Every structure is written in C-alpha cells, then in structure tokens.
C-alpha cells in the first residue's frame, strides 16, 4: 500500500492555479478533475474562476489570502469578457489565452528530476509562459516551445494529464532547441513581470501595449531583409524594443526610416507600416495605452504623405493639408502632371532632377498654395489679348519690354498669363485718361508711337507714369488698344532722329545703357538696378540721352567688369557653373544664401559673389 503525504506542497514561484492543482492531484495520487470535485470546486467552475470554487480550493489547499493572490496573479484573472488582470495590469484575453501551450523544457526537466515517482508529478507550468509576447526562458536562455495544443479548455488546462503524455520527450530532450542569449527586451520583460521594476522611460506604460508595439514595430523594421534572411526567434521584439526603449526621438527616427521606404506609386501608410498601422487604426483604436505611439505615428505620416484636410488618420481628422504630392496637386488643380511639374520646378518646390514617381514628389502645400490656386486661372496669349483689349503685336511689345511679365517662362506651357496683370496695366494707364474721338489724328496708340519714333514701349509707359506724357482713351475702342497719347508730346519727349547730334553717338559708342545691361543679366526691373547704381554699389556714368532727351545711366566695359567681380545673378551664375537656375535656387535655399541688401534697401535678385562658395559643377554652390 502506497502512503499518502502528510501535507500539501507549496505553490512554486510563478506557478499557475491549474499547474498547482495538477501537482496537488499527483501528490494525492488522483487526477485534477477528481480532486477538484472532492474539494467542492468542480474543475469546470475553477476554469470559470467562480469565486465560491476558488474559495473552496484555497481552504482545501491551506492557502492564505496572500498566497492565493500571488497564485492568481500568475494565472490571470478574468475582467469582463475579453480582458484579464495579469501581474497587476490589464491585458486583452487573447494575449494570455491560446490553444497552444508553450514552455521551457529545461525548466520542466529540472522540476521532474526532484520527483520520487513520475517526473511529471513535480513539473511546474510558469505563468509568464502564457504571455504571447514572451519568447525566451531568461534562466536557461531556451526559447519557449509548443508543448501541446487543445481547443477545449478542460483538456488544455488538465496540466497533469498533458505533462504525462509528453514526459518522456521532456526528459529525453526531444523538445530542446539551441540556447540564445537573452536580449534587453527579454530581460526587461522578465523583470517587469517579476516585480514591476523598470529603469527605462517606459516605467508606468502598460506592459501589454509596450510588448505588442515591440512586435509590430519590430516586424516592420525587420521586414526589409526578411525575404532573404528571416529574423531569428526573439529578434523581432528585440528590434522594436531597441527603438521604443530609447524614447520618443529614437521611436521617431525608426518611423522615419520606415517611411522613407515609400518610393512606389502605391506605397501608402497602410502598406508601408503594415500591422503597426492597421492594428493601431482598428483593433487597438480605443486602447489608451497605445495613444502615445499612435500620436507619433500620425505625426510621421503627416510629415511623409500628402494627407488632405478632412481625412482621418489614426482616429483624428486632419485640419489642414501640410504636404502635396505632384499627383494630389494635379488632382486638385485639374492641371496635367507634366505641366504642373514644370511649374513646381520653376518655383523651386521640387528639384529639376527629382525622378520620383508623381505621388512621392512632395512639397510644402502651404508655401505654394498661392501658386496652385493661380495656375488654373492662367490663360494663353489669345485670351490675354482679348481680356485686356490688345493686339498681338502690342502684347509682344509689352512682353519684350518687360512691362508685362508672364507667370512662367516655360516654353511648353501654353497658358502663362495672369489676366489680372493685363487688366491692371490697362486700368493704371486709363486712370485720368482724356476721352478722345476715334477720328482725332493728333493722338496715336502707344505701339504706333514706338514705331514712328523708334523707341521702346516701356519708355512711353514710364513717361505716362511720371506724368511727362498725357494719356487718352478712344471712346469707340475698349482696352489697351484704345489707350492713346498726343503725337506732339511724344515728339517732345523723343525728338526726331534727324535732330540727334552725330557727335553724341560717338561720345556714347563705348558704353551701354545700364538698364540694357541689367536685363542681360536677368534684372528686368530697370528701376531696381538703377537703385543699385545710385547707392554706389555699381559704377556707371549719368549722361543725357540724345535720342530721348532724358538722363540715363550708361556703363563702360570696366564698369561691367566691376559688377561681375562683386556680384552675381542667377543668369550669370547659371552660365558660369553650368547649373540650371532652379538647381541654383534650391542650393541657395539650402545654404541660406539671400539677395544682397544694405540698410534694408531691396536691390532685386543680386547676390554678393563673396557669399557664394566654389562655382563649379562638382561642388555645392
């Protein structure tokens, strides 16, 4: 006859209720279901964690309240239908309950070595082995391995019966796998579960949220090379933890690294971030413990994707668009991708050598909002002439003189004009204009006056603006073509060519008008270039123009050389360096190079040569 024990064994560290019940049953030489029934706590009610059954179990086993609390903390206590309390924190039930039961075979083999009878009678199932995010036995460095699988909870948690079935394999080492060095993640989690201690910035954050995020983030970080070199067990959590444990800056760096993989036409956040995005957006959308990470991911997405105002990203509606892509901008403006690309390159929004696909060519939506709003309103030359009432030759003359400047100089853009520019010029010149009869031959159009006196239309418009030339408007002609000037006043401002002294031409033969030189270097606004001369920054001689009778600045070859020695413009620098103007603009912006200014005075797009580094194609400018 076999003797029965004098006392019950004590619960082992980290042991679960069902493991302890199995060892009690082995001690009393019975099965767990039979012993539970004899206790007055049927096995089914223990599985349901019925309070009466748990009380009967504690009384029969002789466990005080503290011992019972510790035992249940490693077992997991039900809280509602889908949550459990485990080691003092809330978890979603499936993070702790799974048909597949895992464990460390080395621990179980050591337990069984102390048995007087069957080895399974003293084997202990540890509570942390239940947790989905635990990968390794820290004590032995052995991966947790599947021991058995059972859909029916009564079969799954009849620990004694299941261990007896696999006892021989445990003892023989059939379950053993190569040991691994515990990672910082493994050590952190083990210590956190043991006593709640945490020396990282994650102290106070829920274990369930952190460990789940470590897995999701680690999967994405490791996925880049997973097809060629699948990550080893535990490497996924370790990779995620190494980013998360070092604070928000490290997390953001990891997220940005992932976001930069988005180079294809269909690389949206859901695809690039995979489960990390999907779970935070859906399954864990209401879980407060994930909020801090959800906010970081949302900020990352807004910094790397062209999200429109009104779209919802990870539970929050975007109030204003921060980025546009070439594709989204084309969609909103109704402008073709190829045409819009040229506008954006010209504006410096994207680089001329940017070869990314349209939906990944990103630019600042706020900074270039005015451009995008304006482009659809631009018109072609026919519509421009019609709107301002000008002939084809008049529009050409105004453009060549720089009086009217197209919104873009891109040759392939068929609609470069702002109607407002043409209407504004007509309104300006018409202000205070006298009403002129259509048959009055003493008046002439601006273009006719230019041809008759062989002068530029800009000279006449400057004279009107300076109140040196009267202006009229024919009653029967609308728009710019109806604006006329008195022939007599034109002849006074610009004398006939025959009256110009030949010797004056000889005096100016070695000089060029400063305004003409300014236009040659890309400074179309003569008044701004003149201010550069008058401020003493550029040498020039002031003379009386024999043709117009007006004072003007003229420059010698030495004056021009002095300008080039001290200053550059985008036009001259493009010629010197061989780089495109838009490339230069981008480099100026990246090097904080700004136009020359002194005393707050604006001298236009002129740059000091001393502010520009080496002027070669192989170096940065």
Buried (B, 14 or more C-beta within 10 A) or exposed (E): EEEEEEEBBEBBEBBBBBBBBBBBBBBBEBBBBEBBBEBBBBBBBBBEBBEEBBEBBBEBBEBEEEBBEBBBBBBBBEEEEEBBBBBEBBBBBEBBBBEEBBBBBBBBBBBBEEBEEBBBBBBBBBBBBBBBBBBBBBEBBBBBBEBBEBEEBEEBBBBBBBBBEBBEEBBEEEBBEEEBEBBEBBEBBBBBBEEEEBEBEBEEBBBBBBBBBBBBBBBBBBBEEEEEEEBEBBBBBBBBBBBBBBEEEEBBEBBEEBBEBBEEEEBBBEEBBBBBBBBBBEEBEEBEBBBEBBBBBBBBBBBBBBBBEEEEBBBEEBEEBBBBBBBBBBBBBEBEBEBBBBBBBBBBBBBBEBEBBBBBBBBEBEEBEEBBEBBEEBBEBEBBBBBBBBBEEBBBBBBEBBBBBBBBEBEEBEBBBBBEBBBEBBEEBBEEBEEBEEEEEEBBBBBBBBEBBEBBBBBBBBBBEEEEBBBBBBEEBEBBBBBBBBBEBBBEBBBEEEEBEEEBEEEBEEBBBBBEBBBEBBBBBBEBBBBBBEEEBBBBBEBEBBBBEBEBBBBBEEBBEBBEEBBBBBBBBBEBBEBBBBBBBBBBEEEEBEBBEEEEEEBBBBBBBEBBEEBEEEEEB
